[in-house]
Amino acid sequence: MAVLIFVTGVHGDSLTVLQSPEFVSFQKGDWPVSGEKIPDLVALTMGFSVQEDLSWPGLQAGPLFQRPRANVLVVVRGVDSLALPQSVASYPLENPVPFNLDSVAETVHSLFAEDTPVVLQLAPSEERLYMLGKANAVFEDLPVTLQQIRARLSQDGSVLASLPLNSLSRNAEADLLFLSEVQVLHDITALLQRHRHLAKDHSPDLYSLELSGLEELSRLYGQDSPQYRDATAILASVLQKFGEDVYGLYGNSAVVEVVTVKTFEAPLTRKSRSILESKQISNPGSPYNLAYKYNFHYAVVFNIVLWLMIALALAVIVVGYNLWNMDPGYDSIIYRMTNQKIRMD
């Protein structure tokens, strides 16, 4: 099983590679990467091909027969940078439009369907969960709705017992949303430690997490508030440990990414809302709204069928033309043999 984990963190919206194996070569530099190209970047680091070449010098070509065992992408909304002390490389993020890893998940599922790889996409603030393969069995007990996560905070092993809350409150809605996301990160690591066999198979795993707790704290208290500063410090520490734990669980063969975005540019196809604005619980079975499954070989198959039909049509026309203008007495061996037999009689 291959794992890829990226973590983002520089001044301004950024992409920070927190952990990566030696054969995935990230170059240090200030080369900006577009938000819409993040899925292609994840696909390339996992050894998959993309439709359009990614002309970005931050990632160098690696060995052909080596791929990470997993990819973990964490998107943090509401902050443009995090103080991540140990990272492989950090890059500025431009054009921060909303994106998802649906295309990468589809590739993993289609190429490794028999091996049932782990595919987990989770956004606690939107109570959105999507799982494929072995993730259905491994993460079936993972709390998803805010009601479930808040109940988890009061149980044994809660992060509340180990985190320095300082100015954060256990009773405020926005504070609980942030702490719930921290609890989810902790529970994912705990479940992976319980199911270590996932890191030993030959199929790559994909994790995509979106955290918006800091965005709610910024909206409620402001970025100069002690609550926001304390939460930022807590999240940076938690993400650093989360990346190290996942990297170690996959045998130092994972890439961990963290994308920090203060605010996404207005999307054309997706509208988001705060979970605090509604008390209604919605947990759709799938975040997708796809019309059909697009096959990347469609263009190839279409051209093969098209030109084969044209060639067959031309062949029929040529054969028909020659038959129409054929002289049976000279061009046909049947008539020729018949004429000779008549003469002999």
C-alpha positions in Angstrom: 0.0 0.0 0.0 1.3 3.4 -0.9 0.9 6.5 1.2 1.4 10.1 0.3 1.3 12.9 2.9 1.6 16.7 2.3 1.4 19.6 4.8 1.3 23.2 3.8 2.7 26.2 5.7 4.4 29.5 4.5 3.5 33.2 4.7 0.4 33.8 2.7 -1.8 31.0 1.4 0.6 28.1 1.0 1.3 24.5 0.4 3.7 22.9 2.8 5.1 19.4 2.3 5.4 18.1 5.9 6.7 14.6 5.2 7.7 12.8 2.1 9.9 9.7 1.3 13.3 10.2 -0.3 12.2 9.0 -3.8 9.6 11.8 -3.9 11.8 14.8 -4.6 10.5 18.2 -3.7 12.8 21.1 -4.4 13.1 24.1 -2.0 12.0 27.3 -3.6 9.3 30.0 -3.9 7.6 28.6 -7.0 3.9 29.3 -6.7 1.4 26.6 -7.3 -2.2 27.2 -8.4 -5.0 25.8 -6.2 -6.7 24.1 -9.1 -3.5 22.1 -9.8 -3.3 20.6 -6.3 -5.2 17.4 -7.4 -2.7 17.0 -10.3 0.2 17.4 -7.9 -1.2 14.8 -5.6 -1.7 12.4 -8.5 1.8 12.9 -9.8 3.4 12.3 -6.3 1.4 9.0 -6.2 2.8 7.9 -9.5 -0.4 8.5 -11.6 -0.6 10.3 -14.9 -2.5 13.5 -15.5 -4.3 14.9 -18.5 -2.1 18.0 -18.7 1.6 18.2 -17.9 2.3 20.1 -14.7 5.1 22.5 -15.6 6.1 23.2 -12.0 9.8 23.0 -10.9 9.0 22.2 -7.3 8.4 18.4 -8.0 11.1 16.4 -9.8 10.5 13.1 -11.6 11.1 10.1 -9.3 11.8 6.4 -9.8 9.4 4.6 -12.2 8.8 1.6 -9.9 8.5 3.3 -6.6 5.4 5.1 -5.3 4.4 6.3 -1.8 2.1 4.1 0.2 -0.4 6.9 0.9 -1.3 10.5 0.4 -2.7 12.7 3.2 -3.9 16.1 2.2 -5.1 18.5 5.0 -6.8 21.7 4.0 -7.0 24.3 6.7 -9.3 27.2 6.1 -9.2 30.5 8.0 -5.4 31.0 8.2 -2.8 31.9 5.5 0.1 30.2 7.3 0.9 27.9 10.2 4.1 27.8 12.2 5.2 24.2 11.2 8.7 23.9 12.6 9.7 20.8 10.6 8.8 20.5 6.9 10.3 19.3 3.6 9.4 22.4 1.6 6.8 25.2 1.4 5.4 27.0 -1.6 3.1 30.0 -2.1 -0.5 29.1 -3.2 -2.0 31.3 -5.8 -5.6 31.3 -7.2 -7.0 29.6 -4.1 -10.2 28.2 -5.6 -12.0 25.3 -3.9 -10.8 21.9 -5.1 -11.2 18.2 -4.3 -9.5 14.9 -4.9 -12.4 13.2 -6.7 -10.3 12.5 -9.8 -7.5 11.0 -7.7 -9.9 8.9 -5.7 -11.5 7.6 -9.0 -8.0 6.7 -10.3 -7.1 4.8 -7.1 -10.4 2.9 -7.1 -10.3 2.0 -10.8 -6.6 0.8 -10.8 -6.6 -1.0 -7.4 -10.3 -2.1 -7.1 -9.3 -5.7 -6.3 -6.9 -4.6 -3.5 -9.6 -2.4 -1.9 -7.4 0.6 -1.0 -8.4 3.1 1.7 -10.0 6.2 0.3 -11.2 8.7 3.0 -12.5 12.2 2.4 -13.8 14.0 5.4 -15.0 17.5 6.3 -16.2 17.6 9.9 -17.7 21.1 9.7 -19.9 20.1 6.8 -20.6 16.6 8.3 -19.4 15.3 4.9 -17.8 11.8 4.7 -16.9 9.7 1.7 -15.2 6.3 2.1 -14.2 3.5 -0.3 -12.5 0.1 0.0 -11.2 -0.9 3.4 -12.0 2.5 4.8 -15.6 1.4 5.3 -14.4 -1.2 7.9 -11.6 0.7 9.4 -13.3 4.0 10.0 -16.9 2.9 10.5 -16.7 4.0 14.2 -15.2 7.4 13.3 -17.4 10.2 14.6 -18.8 12.3 11.7 -21.6 14.5 12.8 -20.9 17.3 15.3 -23.2 15.6 17.7 -21.1 12.4 17.6 -17.8 14.3 17.8 -18.9 16.4 20.8 -20.0 13.2 22.5 -16.6 11.8 21.8 -14.9 14.8 23.5 -16.5 13.8 26.8 -15.3 10.1 26.6 -12.0 8.5 27.6 -9.1 9.4 25.4 -10.4 12.8 24.6 -8.0 15.5 23.4 -9.4 17.9 26.0 -7.4 16.1 28.7 -4.1 16.7 26.9 -4.5 20.0 25.1 -3.6 23.4 26.7 -6.9 25.1 26.0 -5.9 28.5 27.6 -8.5 30.9 26.3 -10.6 28.4 24.5 -13.9 27.4 26.1 -15.6 24.0 26.2 -19.0 25.5 26.0 -18.7 27.9 23.0 -20.0 26.5 19.7 -17.1 27.8 17.6 -14.5 26.5 20.1 -16.1 23.1 20.2 -16.1 22.9 16.4 -12.3 23.5 16.4 -11.7 21.0 19.1 -13.9 18.5 17.3 -11.6 18.7 14.3 -8.6 18.2 16.4 -10.3 15.1 18.0 -11.0 13.7 14.5 -7.2 13.9 13.6 -6.4 12.2 16.8 -9.0 9.4 16.2 -7.7 8.8 12.6 -4.2 8.2 13.9 -5.5 5.9 16.7 -7.5 3.8 14.2 -4.5 3.5 11.8 -2.3 2.3 14.7 -5.0 -0.3 15.5 -5.0 -1.4 11.8 -1.3 -1.4 10.9 -1.9 -4.0 8.2 -3.2 -1.3 6.0 0.3 0.0 5.4 1.6 -3.4 4.3 -0.5 -4.0 1.1 0.4 -3.0 -2.4 -2.4 -0.4 -3.0 -2.0 3.3 -2.3 -4.2 5.0 0.2 -5.7 8.4 -0.1 -6.8 10.7 2.7 -8.4 14.2 2.2 -9.4 16.3 5.3 -10.8 19.8 5.3 -10.7 21.8 8.6 -12.6 25.0 9.0 -12.6 25.5 12.8 -10.1 28.3 12.6 -12.3 30.1 10.1 -15.2 30.1 12.5 -13.0 31.4 15.4 -11.7 34.2 13.1 -15.2 35.1 12.2 -16.4 35.1 15.8 -13.5 36.5 17.8 -11.2 38.1 15.2 -7.6 37.1 14.2 -6.1 39.3 17.0 -8.1 37.5 19.7 -6.4 35.2 22.2 -8.7 32.4 21.2 -7.6 32.5 17.6 -3.9 32.7 18.5 -4.2 29.8 20.9 -6.1 27.7 18.4 -3.5 28.4 15.7 -0.7 27.2 18.0 -2.6 24.1 19.0 -3.4 23.2 15.4 0.2 23.7 14.2 1.4 21.3 17.0 -1.3 18.8 16.3 -0.7 18.7 12.5 3.1 18.3 13.0 2.5 15.3 15.3 -0.2 14.0 12.9 2.1 14.1 10.0 4.9 12.4 11.9 2.6 9.6 13.2 1.1 8.8 9.8 4.5 8.9 8.1 5.9 6.4 10.6 2.8 4.1 10.4 3.4 3.8 6.7 7.0 2.9 7.1 8.4 6.3 6.1 6.7 6.0 2.7 4.0 8.6 2.9 3.6 12.2 1.7 1.7 14.6 4.0 0.4 17.9 2.7 -1.3 20.8 4.5 -2.9 23.6 2.4 -3.6 26.8 4.4 -6.1 29.1 2.9 -7.3 32.2 4.6 -10.4 32.3 2.3 -11.3 30.6 -0.9 -12.1 32.7 -3.9 -15.8 32.6 -4.9 -16.3 29.2 -6.7 -18.6 28.8 -9.7 -19.9 25.4 -8.8 -19.8 25.1 -5.1 -21.4 27.0 -2.3 -20.3 26.5 1.3 -22.0 27.5 4.6 -21.1 27.5 8.2 -22.3 24.5 10.2 -23.1 26.8 13.1 -25.8 28.5 11.0 -28.0 25.5 11.0 -28.9 22.9 13.6 -30.1 20.4 11.0 -27.9 17.4 10.5 -27.1 16.3 7.0 -24.8 13.4 6.3 -25.1 12.6 2.6 -23.8 9.2 1.5 -21.5 10.8 -1.1 -20.3 14.4 -1.7 -20.3 13.8 -5.5 -22.9 15.2 -7.9 -21.5 13.6 -11.1 -23.6 13.1 -14.2 -21.5 10.1 -15.4 -18.2 8.4 -14.9 -15.8 9.9 -17.4 -13.2 7.5 -18.8 -9.9 9.0 -19.8 -9.7 6.5 -22.7 -12.8 7.9 -24.2 -11.0 10.0 -26.8 -8.8 7.1 -27.9 -11.8 4.7 -28.2 -13.8 7.4 -30.1 -11.1 7.9 -32.7 -10.6 4.2 -33.2 -14.3 3.6 -33.8 -14.7 6.7 -36.0 -11.8 6.0 -38.3 -12.6 2.3 -38.5 -16.1 3.2 -39.6 -14.8 5.6 -42.2 -12.3 3.0 -43.6 -15.0 0.4 -43.8 -17.4 2.8 -45.6 -14.6 3.7 -48.1 -13.9 0.0 -48.7 -17.6 -0.7 -49.4 -17.7 2.2 -51.9 -14.6 1.0 -53.7 -15.8 -2.6 -53.9 -19.2 -1.5 -55.1 -17.7 0.7 -57.8 -15.5 -2.0 -59.1 -18.3 -4.5 -59.2 -20.6 -2.1 -61.1 -17.9 -1.5 -63.8 -16.8 -5.1 -64.0 -16.9 -6.9 -67.4 -18.2 -10.5 -66.5 -16.6 -12.0 -69.7 -13.1 -10.8 -68.9 -13.0 -9.9 -65.2 -14.9 -12.9 -63.8 -13.3 -16.4 -63.6 -16.7 -17.9 -63.4 -18.0 -16.6 -66.7 -14.6 -17.3 -68.3 -14.8 -21.0 -67.3 -18.4 -21.2 -68.5 -17.5 -19.8 -71.9 -14.7 -22.3 -72.4 -17.1 -25.2 -71.5 -19.6 -24.0 -74.0 -17.0 -23.9 -76.8 -15.8 -27.4 -75.9 -19.4 -28.7 -76.2 
